[in-house]
Amino acid sequence: MTARVRLGVNVDHVATIRNARGGPHPDPVRAAKAALEAGADSITAHLREDRRHIRDADIEALRALDAPLNFEMAATPEMVAIATRVKPHACCLVPERRAERTTEGGLDVIGQAKALGPAIEALKAAGIRVSLFIEPASRVIEAAAKLGAPVVELHTGTWCNALAANDTAKAEAEFARLQQAAKQGASLGLEIHAGHGLDYTTAEKIAALPEIAELNIGHFLVGEAVFGGLGNTIARMRAAMDRGRAATGAAA
């Protein structure tokens, strides 16, 4: 039987709402607890250089929960120092530009290999599972495997954006790339995660890929929670992912 796909819930944008008023409400730690009660397997939080949403104190409080914390971060000395001190379950290295609204694509694991290598080794030495957020491309998968991180997270944003724009041809091409990247990565011994822009429909479809072990989803869940409540929204996402994975078993 194919293993259940894990769900990591990103609470960044609960913090975005909190920071809009400068007070303590809504609390991303409270959101994380609600997410775990509703079926999330782990919590994801991105501590940016400019602290635009998640703050240092949030990371400390999230780490104290009885659940895995996936710490998204740029591969900078500051963030490596924080991660090796806090020791989350996992660190996902992502590209980061101060001007961007959200992460705009995967890491340049080819051009930045020399810079990424020491960060990966420092995190691994601290006992932290390291993931690289990358584009679903063959050369990128090969470069990621050579860097020695055990996990890659495939950037699904281009696929999701094409679907949202009703660009069927591009969406089909992007999903084919995701399928191939998942197969290639798994064949190289990598654990395969995916995330960015996923909703109920796209999460269900990508959960059907047998190589996918984990999805990390945030913005959509926080937005839908306005209408249906966070617990209900996460439970519905969990059900969608389980349907997708059940389809994998039926096809096997």
C-alpha positions in Angstrom: 0.0 0.0 0.0 1.3 3.5 -0.9 2.0 5.6 2.2 -0.2 8.5 3.1 1.0 11.9 1.9 2.0 14.1 4.8 0.5 17.6 5.1 2.6 20.5 6.3 0.6 23.6 7.0 2.4 27.0 6.6 1.3 29.6 9.1 3.2 32.6 7.6 0.0 34.4 6.6 -1.6 34.1 9.9 1.3 36.2 11.1 0.8 38.5 8.1 -2.7 39.3 9.4 -1.4 39.8 12.9 1.4 42.2 11.8 -1.1 44.4 9.9 -2.3 45.7 13.2 0.9 45.3 15.2 -0.8 43.3 18.1 -0.8 39.7 19.2 -3.9 38.6 17.3 -4.2 36.2 15.4 -1.5 34.1 16.9 0.3 31.8 14.4 1.1 29.4 17.2 -2.7 29.0 18.0 -3.2 28.4 14.3 -0.5 25.8 14.3 -2.2 23.9 17.2 -5.6 24.1 15.3 -3.9 22.8 12.2 -2.4 19.8 14.0 -5.8 19.0 15.6 -7.4 19.1 12.2 -5.0 16.6 10.6 -1.8 18.4 9.7 1.4 16.4 10.2 3.8 19.3 10.6 4.0 23.1 10.7 6.0 25.2 8.2 7.1 28.8 8.9 9.4 31.0 6.8 11.6 33.4 8.8 12.5 36.1 6.3 15.4 38.5 6.6 12.9 41.4 7.0 10.7 39.5 9.4 7.6 40.6 7.4 5.4 37.9 8.9 7.0 35.2 11.1 9.2 36.6 13.9 12.0 35.0 15.9 9.7 34.5 18.9 7.2 32.6 16.6 9.9 30.2 15.6 10.9 29.5 19.2 7.2 29.0 20.2 6.5 26.8 17.1 9.6 24.7 17.9 8.2 24.1 21.4 5.1 22.4 20.0 4.9 18.6 20.1 5.0 18.4 16.3 7.7 18.7 13.6 8.6 22.2 12.5 9.8 22.8 8.9 11.8 26.0 9.1 11.9 27.7 5.6 14.9 29.9 5.3 17.4 31.5 3.0 20.9 30.0 3.1 22.4 32.9 4.9 24.8 32.9 7.9 22.1 34.5 10.1 19.5 31.9 9.3 21.9 29.0 9.6 22.9 30.2 13.0 19.3 30.5 14.1 18.4 27.1 12.7 21.4 25.3 14.3 20.5 26.9 17.7 16.7 26.2 17.5 17.1 22.8 15.8 13.8 22.4 14.0 12.9 19.0 12.6 13.6 20.2 9.1 14.9 23.2 7.2 13.8 24.0 3.6 16.3 26.3 1.8 14.5 28.7 -0.4 15.5 31.7 -2.6 14.6 35.0 -1.0 14.5 38.6 -2.5 13.4 41.5 -0.3 11.3 42.9 -3.1 9.3 39.8 -3.8 5.7 39.3 -2.5 6.2 35.6 -2.1 8.8 33.0 -3.2 9.0 33.3 -7.0 10.7 30.1 -8.0 13.2 27.5 -7.0 16.8 27.8 -5.8 19.6 28.2 -8.2 21.3 25.0 -7.1 23.5 24.9 -10.1 24.9 28.5 -10.0 24.9 28.7 -6.2 26.2 25.2 -5.3 29.4 26.5 -3.6 27.3 28.8 -1.4 24.7 26.2 -0.6 27.0 23.4 0.2 28.4 24.8 3.6 24.9 25.7 4.7 23.6 22.2 4.0 26.5 20.6 5.8 26.1 22.8 8.8 22.4 22.0 9.1 22.9 18.2 8.6 25.7 18.3 11.3 23.1 19.8 13.7 20.8 16.8 13.0 18.3 18.8 10.9 16.7 17.2 7.8 17.5 19.5 4.8 15.2 20.2 1.9 15.9 22.2 -1.2 13.0 24.1 -2.9 13.7 23.6 -6.6 12.2 23.8 -10.1 11.1 20.5 -11.6 13.9 20.3 -14.2 16.3 17.4 -14.9 19.6 19.3 -14.5 18.3 20.9 -11.3 17.4 17.5 -9.8 20.8 16.2 -10.6 22.5 19.2 -9.0 20.3 19.0 -5.9 21.2 15.3 -5.4 24.9 16.1 -5.7 24.6 18.7 -2.9 23.8 16.0 -0.4 20.4 17.2 0.9 18.1 14.2 1.4 14.9 16.0 0.3 13.7 18.2 -2.5 10.5 20.2 -2.6 9.2 20.7 -6.1 7.9 24.2 -7.0 4.3 23.8 -8.1 3.6 27.5 -8.6 4.1 27.6 -12.4 1.6 24.7 -12.8 -0.9 26.2 -10.5 -0.7 29.6 -12.1 -1.2 28.1 -15.6 -4.3 26.3 -14.4 -5.6 29.6 -12.8 -5.1 31.3 -16.2 -6.9 28.5 -18.1 -3.7 27.9 -20.1 -4.3 24.2 -20.5 -1.3 23.5 -22.7 1.1 25.1 -20.3 -0.5 23.4 -17.3 -0.3 20.0 -18.9 3.4 20.6 -19.8 4.2 21.8 -16.3 2.5 18.8 -14.7 4.4 16.5 -17.0 7.6 18.1 -15.7 6.5 17.6 -12.1 5.8 13.9 -12.8 9.2 13.4 -14.4 11.1 15.4 -11.7 9.4 13.3 -9.0 10.4 10.0 -10.7 14.0 11.2 -11.4 14.5 12.5 -7.8 13.2 9.3 -6.3 15.4 7.3 -8.5 18.4 9.3 -7.1 17.4 8.5 -3.6 15.7 11.8 -2.8 12.5 12.2 -0.8 10.1 14.2 -2.8 7.9 17.0 -1.5 5.9 19.6 -3.4 4.3 23.0 -2.7 3.4 26.5 -3.7 0.0 27.7 -5.0 -1.8 24.4 -4.3 -5.5 24.3 -3.7 -7.9 21.4 -3.1 -8.0 20.3 -6.7 -4.2 20.6 -7.4 -3.3 19.0 -4.1 -5.5 16.0 -4.9 -3.9 15.6 -8.3 -0.3 15.8 -7.2 -0.9 13.6 -4.2 -1.7 10.9 -6.7 2.0 10.8 -7.8 3.4 7.8 -6.0 6.8 9.5 -5.3 5.3 12.4 -3.4 5.8 12.1 0.3 4.7 15.5 1.6 2.9 18.7 0.5 3.4 22.1 2.2 0.5 24.4 1.8 -0.2 27.8 3.5 -1.7 30.8 1.7 -4.7 29.0 0.2 -5.6 27.4 3.6 -5.4 30.7 5.5 -7.5 32.4 2.8 -10.2 29.7 2.8 -10.2 29.7 6.6 -11.9 33.1 6.4 -14.9 31.4 5.0 -14.9 28.0 6.5 -12.8 28.0 9.6 -9.2 26.8 9.8 -10.0 23.3 11.1 -12.6 22.6 8.5 -10.4 23.9 5.7 -7.5 21.7 6.7 -9.7 18.7 7.2 -11.0 19.2 3.7 -7.5 19.5 2.3 -6.5 16.3 4.2 -9.4 14.5 2.6 -8.5 15.8 -0.9 -4.9 14.6 -0.5 -6.1 11.2 0.8 -8.4 10.8 -2.3 -5.4 11.5 -4.5 -3.3 9.0 -2.8 -6.1 6.4 -2.8 -6.2 6.9 -6.6 -2.5 5.9 -6.7 -3.3 2.6 -4.9 -6.2 1.9 -7.2 -4.0 2.5 -10.3 -1.2 0.3 -9.0 
